[in-house]
């Protein structure tokens, strides 16, 4: 999957693989400055499953908002 396809807007509807502690793809506004960028097994861009295992601190609140 291309990097462009993995950049998901923060306000986009939830993906079935999203949870309060992970996101499908990257929902960072600027992935280049993410502390977890390119860390194997953590970053969506380097994980085989395209899951970000360490989303931003604000993601949990956004997840609840989108879920509601």
C-alpha positions as a Markdown table, in Angstrom:
| # | Residue | x | y | z |
|---|---|---|---|---|
| 1 | Unk | 0.0 | 0.0 | 0.0 |
| 2 | Unk | 1.4 | 3.4 | -0.9 |
| 3 | Unk | 2.3 | 6.0 | 1.7 |
| 4 | Unk | -0.4 | 8.4 | 0.3 |
| 5 | Unk | -3.1 | 5.7 | 0.9 |
| 6 | Unk | -1.9 | 5.3 | 4.5 |
| 7 | Unk | -2.3 | 9.0 | 5.4 |
| 8 | Unk | -5.8 | 9.1 | 6.9 |
| 9 | Unk | -7.3 | 12.4 | 7.9 |
| 10 | Unk | -7.7 | 12.8 | 11.7 |
| 11 | Unk | -11.5 | 13.4 | 11.3 |
| 12 | Unk | -12.1 | 10.6 | 8.8 |
| 13 | Unk | -14.7 | 8.0 | 9.7 |
| 14 | Unk | -13.4 | 5.1 | 11.8 |
| 15 | Unk | -12.0 | 2.0 | 10.1 |
| 16 | Unk | -13.0 | -1.4 | 11.4 |
| 17 | Unk | -9.4 | -1.9 | 12.6 |
| 18 | Unk | -9.3 | 1.4 | 14.6 |
| 19 | Unk | -9.3 | 1.2 | 18.4 |
| 20 | Unk | -8.6 | 3.7 | 21.1 |
| 21 | Unk | -5.0 | 2.5 | 21.2 |
| 22 | Unk | -4.3 | 2.0 | 17.5 |
| 23 | Unk | -5.3 | 3.3 | 14.1 |
| 24 | Unk | -5.4 | 1.8 | 10.6 |
| 25 | Unk | -3.0 | 3.9 | 8.7 |
| 26 | Unk | -1.5 | 7.2 | 10.0 |
| 27 | Unk | -3.8 | 9.9 | 11.4 |
| 28 | Unk | -1.0 | 12.3 | 12.3 |
| 29 | Unk | -1.3 | 15.8 | 10.7 |
| 30 | Unk | 2.4 | 15.7 | 9.8 |
| 31 | Unk | 3.8 | 12.1 | 10.0 |
| 32 | Unk | 7.3 | 13.4 | 9.3 |
| 33 | Unk | 7.6 | 14.8 | 12.8 |
| 34 | Unk | 5.9 | 11.9 | 14.6 |
| 35 | Unk | 8.3 | 10.4 | 17.2 |
| 36 | Unk | 7.2 | 6.9 | 16.1 |
| 37 | Unk | 7.7 | 7.5 | 12.4 |
| 38 | Unk | 9.4 | 4.5 | 10.6 |
| 39 | Unk | 9.8 | 2.4 | 13.8 |
| 40 | Unk | 9.3 | -1.2 | 12.6 |
| 41 | Unk | 6.2 | -2.8 | 14.2 |
| 42 | Unk | 5.0 | 0.5 | 15.6 |
| 43 | Unk | 4.5 | 2.9 | 12.6 |
| 44 | Unk | 1.8 | 2.2 | 10.1 |
| 45 | Unk | 4.2 | 2.9 | 7.2 |
| 46 | Unk | 6.5 | 0.1 | 8.3 |
| 47 | Unk | 4.1 | -2.4 | 9.7 |
| 48 | Unk | 2.9 | -5.3 | 7.6 |
| 49 | Unk | -0.7 | -4.8 | 8.8 |
| 50 | Unk | -0.6 | -1.0 | 8.2 |
| 51 | Unk | -1.6 | -0.4 | 11.9 |
| 52 | Unk | -0.1 | 2.5 | 13.9 |
| 53 | Unk | 0.4 | 1.0 | 17.4 |
| 54 | Unk | 1.3 | 4.4 | 19.0 |
| 55 | Unk | -1.2 | 7.1 | 17.9 |
| 56 | Unk | -1.2 | 10.6 | 19.3 |
| 57 | Unk | -2.4 | 11.3 | 22.8 |
| 58 | Unk | -5.4 | 13.0 | 21.4 |
| 59 | Unk | -6.5 | 9.9 | 19.4 |
| 60 | Unk | -8.3 | 8.3 | 22.3 |
| 61 | Unk | -10.7 | 11.3 | 22.7 |
| 62 | Unk | -11.1 | 11.5 | 18.9 |
| 63 | Unk | -11.9 | 7.8 | 18.7 |
| 64 | Unk | -14.6 | 8.2 | 21.3 |
| 65 | Unk | -16.0 | 11.2 | 19.4 |
| 66 | Unk | -16.0 | 9.4 | 16.1 |
| 67 | Unk | -17.5 | 6.2 | 17.6 |
| 68 | Unk | -20.3 | 8.1 | 19.3 |
